[in-house]
Amino acid sequence: MSESETVEPTKAASVKAVDDQLIDELVGRAQAEGLQLTGEGGLLQQLTKRLPESALEGEITDHLGDDKHDPAGKNGGNSRNGTRSKTVLTDVGPVEMTVPR
C-alpha cells in the first residue's frame, strides 16, 4: 500500500465530518429560526438556488480571468454584462435563479 492510499481515506473521512457538521448547523439554524426545511422558500429550495448560482459565478470568473467588480476587467472587450433571471424546474419546485451574463 502506498503512502497516498493510506492518506486518502483519512482525508475523505475528515471532509465528510466537516460536511456533516455543516449540514447539521444549517438544519439546526433553520429550525431555530422557524424556517421550513422543504416547501416554498424552505432551506432545501434556497440551497437549490444558491449552489448553482455560486457555481455559475465561479465559472464566469474563471472564464474572464477577473473577479466581479475588478477594475482590471472593465472595457476589456470580454466582460460581465449583468445578470438575467431564469426559472429552473427542480425536484423541490420551480427555483428563480440569477444567471450572470
N, C-alpha and C positions, 0 to 999 in steps of 0.2 A: 504494500500500500504506500503510495507516495505521500509527501507532506501536504500537497494541495487537496488530496482526497480526505485527509483527516481534518483539515481546516474547514472545508465546505459545509459539512453537517452542523458544526458548531455555529458557523456564521448564519446558516439558514434558520437554526433554532432561535438565535438571537433576534433576527429580523422578524420572525413570527411572533416572538414575545412582545416586541415593540408594537407590531401591528395589532395584536390582541389588546394591549394596553390602550392604544389609540382608539380602537373601536369601543372598548368599554367606557372610556372617557367621553366620547361623543354621545353614546347612548345614554349614559348617566346624566350628562348635562342637558340633553334634550328632554329627558323625563323630568328632571328637576325644574326645568323652565316650562313644563306643560306642553312641550312640542310633541305632536304625534310622530310615531316612527314611520308610519305609512300614510297614504292618502294625500290629498291635495295640500301642498305646502309642507308636507312632512319631511323628516330627516332624509329618508331614502330618496325622495324626489329632489331635494336640494343637492344631495351628493351626486345624483344622476345628472344634474345640471352643471355643477361646479367642476367635476373631474374632466369632462370633455372640453369645457371652456378653457381650463388651465392647460390642457394638452395642446389645444389649438393655438393658444397664445405662445406657448413654448415653441411650437413648430414654426410659427411665423417669425419669432425672434431668431431662431436658428437659421431660417431661410434668408432673412435680411441681414443678419450679422450684427444687429444692434438692438439694444433694449428699447422698450416703449418710452417715449419722451426723450430719447437720447438725441442731442443736437447733431451728432455725427451722421444720422440718417436723414436729416432734413434736406430736401431738394436734391436727393441723390439719384433721382430717376426711378428707383425701385424702392418705394417706401410705403408705410402703412397708410391706409385710406379709410380710417374709421372702422365702424362695425356695422353689421346688419343683424336683424333679428330673424330667427328661424325656429319653427316649431318642429320638434323631433318626437315621433311617436315611439314610446318605450313601453316596457312591461309595467312600469309604475304610472303610466298615463302620459298624456302629452306634456312635453317639457319645452318651455320657451327659452332658447339659448341665444347668447350674444356671440356672433362669429366675427372674428377680425377679418378685414379686407386688406 
